[in-house]
Amino acid sequence: MTETIKKDKLVEITYEVVDRKTGDVFSTIEYPLNYVHGTESVLAPEVTAELEGGEVGDVIEVPIDCDTLYGPRDESLVFTDHIDNVPEEYREIGMTITMENAKGEPKNFIVTRFDDKSLTIDGNNPLCGREVIFKLEVLSIRDANEEEIALGGKADNNPELEDILNA
């Protein structure tokens, strides 16, 4: 009998995030992700709802409006400064810079552009304002044990560095 995705099943997937308009791939995961279906999950509820009833080998595409997940784009979170005011270690596209507001709350900004004169950082989520497709492939499904149900995923999900080096 073929396993299907339902409550208390440990599911292993890979996925990529694709721009709906251009087809550009924004991100892919390097290692498979696992979760216990029906528990608090790292996946959006829209995604887990689409996975329900899926089987190994299924490729499921879930359209997501990122404004729903991350809120609308806020141009007040985009700052440009003279390049001389920016330390050299931050002069790299894609670099994440963490800053604090007046209350001491951290906020991540990403370097989106720089040239000989200026550098621009953006505090919006990179997917903000986009419509994307989460393209998921189901790799495996099995009954989760009690520990996995409590954790929401595999207990050994983060191997120790020593284990990796000794493999």
C-alpha positions as CSV (number, residue, x, y, z in Angstrom):
1,M,0.0,0.0,0.0
2,T,1.3,3.5,-0.9
3,E,1.9,5.9,1.9
4,T,0.1,9.2,1.7
5,I,0.7,12.5,3.5
6,K,-1.6,12.8,6.5
7,K,-1.4,13.7,10.2
8,D,1.6,12.3,12.1
9,K,3.5,11.2,8.9
10,L,7.2,12.2,8.7
11,V,7.5,13.8,5.2
12,E,10.8,14.5,3.4
13,I,10.7,17.0,0.6
14,T,12.8,19.2,-1.6
15,Y,11.6,22.5,-3.0
16,E,12.4,25.5,-5.0
17,V,10.9,29.0,-5.1
18,V,10.1,30.2,-8.6
19,D,8.9,33.7,-9.7
20,R,5.5,33.2,-11.3
21,K,6.0,36.0,-13.9
22,T,9.6,35.3,-15.1
23,G,10.1,31.6,-14.2
24,D,13.4,32.6,-12.4
25,V,14.4,30.3,-9.5
26,F,14.9,32.4,-6.4
27,S,16.1,29.6,-4.2
28,T,16.4,25.9,-3.8
29,I,17.2,23.9,-0.7
30,E,20.5,22.1,-0.7
31,Y,19.4,19.3,1.7
32,P,16.0,17.7,1.9
33,L,13.6,19.2,4.5
34,N,11.5,17.0,6.7
35,Y,8.6,17.8,8.9
36,V,5.7,15.9,10.7
37,H,2.5,16.6,8.9
38,G,-0.2,18.1,11.1
39,T,2.2,19.6,13.7
40,E,3.5,23.1,13.9
41,S,5.6,23.4,10.8
42,V,8.2,25.5,9.1
43,L,6.0,25.4,6.0
44,A,3.2,27.9,5.4
45,P,-0.3,26.5,6.1
46,E,-1.2,26.9,2.4
47,V,1.7,24.6,1.5
48,T,0.9,21.9,4.0
49,A,-2.7,21.9,2.9
50,E,-1.6,21.3,-0.7
51,L,0.7,18.4,0.4
52,E,-2.1,16.6,2.3
53,G,-2.8,13.3,0.5
54,G,0.3,13.5,-1.6
55,E,2.5,10.5,-2.4
56,V,6.2,9.8,-2.9
57,G,7.3,11.2,-6.3
58,D,4.6,13.8,-6.4
59,V,5.6,17.3,-7.5
60,I,3.3,19.8,-6.1
61,E,3.2,23.5,-7.2
62,V,1.7,26.0,-4.7
63,P,1.2,29.6,-5.8
64,I,1.9,32.0,-3.0
65,D,1.3,35.8,-2.8
66,C,4.4,36.9,-0.8
67,D,2.6,40.1,0.3
68,T,0.3,37.8,2.3
69,L,3.3,36.1,4.0
70,Y,5.6,39.1,4.4
71,G,3.4,42.2,4.0
72,P,3.6,44.7,1.2
73,R,6.9,46.2,0.2
74,D,7.9,49.2,2.3
75,E,10.1,51.7,0.5
76,S,11.0,53.4,3.8
77,L,13.1,50.3,4.5
78,V,15.4,51.1,1.6
79,F,18.5,53.2,2.3
80,T,21.3,54.5,0.1
81,D,24.4,56.0,1.6
82,H,27.7,57.4,0.3
83,I,30.2,54.5,-0.2
84,D,32.8,56.2,2.0
85,N,30.4,55.8,5.0
86,V,30.2,52.0,4.6
87,P,32.9,49.7,5.9
88,E,34.5,47.6,3.1
89,E,33.3,44.3,4.6
90,Y,29.7,45.3,3.8
91,R,30.4,46.1,0.1
92,E,29.0,42.9,-1.4
93,I,25.7,42.3,-3.1
94,G,23.6,39.9,-1.0
95,M,25.4,40.7,2.3
96,T,23.1,40.7,5.3
97,I,23.6,43.5,7.7
98,T,21.8,43.4,11.1
99,M,20.9,46.8,12.6
100,E,18.9,47.8,15.7
101,N,16.2,50.4,15.9
102,A,15.9,52.9,18.8
103,K,14.2,50.2,20.9
104,G,17.1,47.8,20.4
105,E,15.1,45.5,18.1
106,P,17.2,43.8,15.4
107,K,16.3,44.1,11.7
108,N,18.1,42.5,8.8
109,F,19.0,44.5,5.7
110,I,20.4,43.1,2.5
111,V,22.9,45.0,0.3
112,T,21.1,45.2,-3.1
113,R,23.4,47.6,-5.0
114,F,26.6,49.4,-4.8
115,D,29.0,51.3,-7.1
116,D,32.0,53.7,-6.7
117,K,29.7,56.3,-5.1
118,S,26.9,54.7,-3.1
119,L,25.6,51.5,-1.5
120,T,21.9,50.6,-1.1
121,I,20.4,48.3,1.6
122,D,16.9,46.9,1.7
123,G,15.0,45.8,4.9
124,N,12.2,44.2,2.9
125,N,12.1,40.4,2.6
126,P,13.6,39.7,-0.9
127,L,10.3,38.0,-1.9
128,C,8.1,40.9,-0.9
129,G,5.9,42.2,-3.6
130,R,6.3,39.0,-5.7
131,E,4.1,36.2,-6.6
132,V,6.0,32.9,-6.4
133,I,5.4,29.2,-6.8
134,F,6.7,26.8,-4.2
135,K,7.5,23.7,-6.3
136,L,7.8,20.8,-3.9
137,E,8.9,17.2,-4.6
138,V,7.9,14.5,-2.1
139,L,10.9,12.2,-1.4
140,S,9.6,10.0,1.4
141,I,6.7,9.4,3.8
142,R,6.6,7.2,6.9
143,D,5.0,7.1,10.3
144,A,6.6,9.5,12.7
145,N,7.6,8.3,16.1
146,E,6.6,10.0,19.3
147,E,9.8,12.1,19.6
148,E,9.5,13.2,16.0
149,I,5.8,14.2,16.6
150,A,6.9,16.3,19.6
151,L,9.7,17.9,17.7
152,G,7.8,18.4,14.4
153,G,10.6,16.6,12.5
154,K,13.5,14.1,12.7
155,A,15.3,14.1,16.0
156,D,18.7,13.8,14.2
157,N,17.9,16.6,11.7
158,N,21.0,18.6,12.5
159,P,24.1,16.3,12.4
160,E,27.0,17.3,14.5
161,L,30.1,18.6,12.6
162,E,32.2,15.8,14.1
163,D,29.8,13.2,12.6
164,I,30.1,14.8,9.1
165,L,33.9,15.0,9.3
166,N,34.1,11.3,10.4
167,A,31.8,10.1,7.7
